[in-house]
Amino acid sequence: MRTEYGPGRRNDLTLKLRRDARGAVVGMKIREGNGSTGARYYVPRPS
């Protein structure tokens, strides 16, 4: 998933879903940036 902010600027977003033992999605990990310097966010889903 690639999004652009303004002209000429690009950020790659990597989104991974976190699942429990039953396979239900319990949260998401979002990586933004160019890998080594990317910021990581964890967003738990409301239960």
RAPESUL-V669406 format. One line per field, one symbol per residue. ss: DSSP state (~ for helix, > for strand, _ for the rest). phi: phi as a letter, one per 20 degrees, with the letter a starting at -180 (. if undefined). psi: psi as a letter, one per 20 degrees, with the letter a starting at -180 (. if undefined). Layout:
ss: ???
phi: ???
psi: ???
//
This chain:
ss: _>>>_____>>>>>>>>>>_____>>>>>>>>______>>>>>>___
phi: .ccddmfndccedddcedcefenefdrcdddcpdnfdfedcddfefe
psi: ppqporpipqppppppppqahijqpirqppppblehjqqpqpoqqp.
//
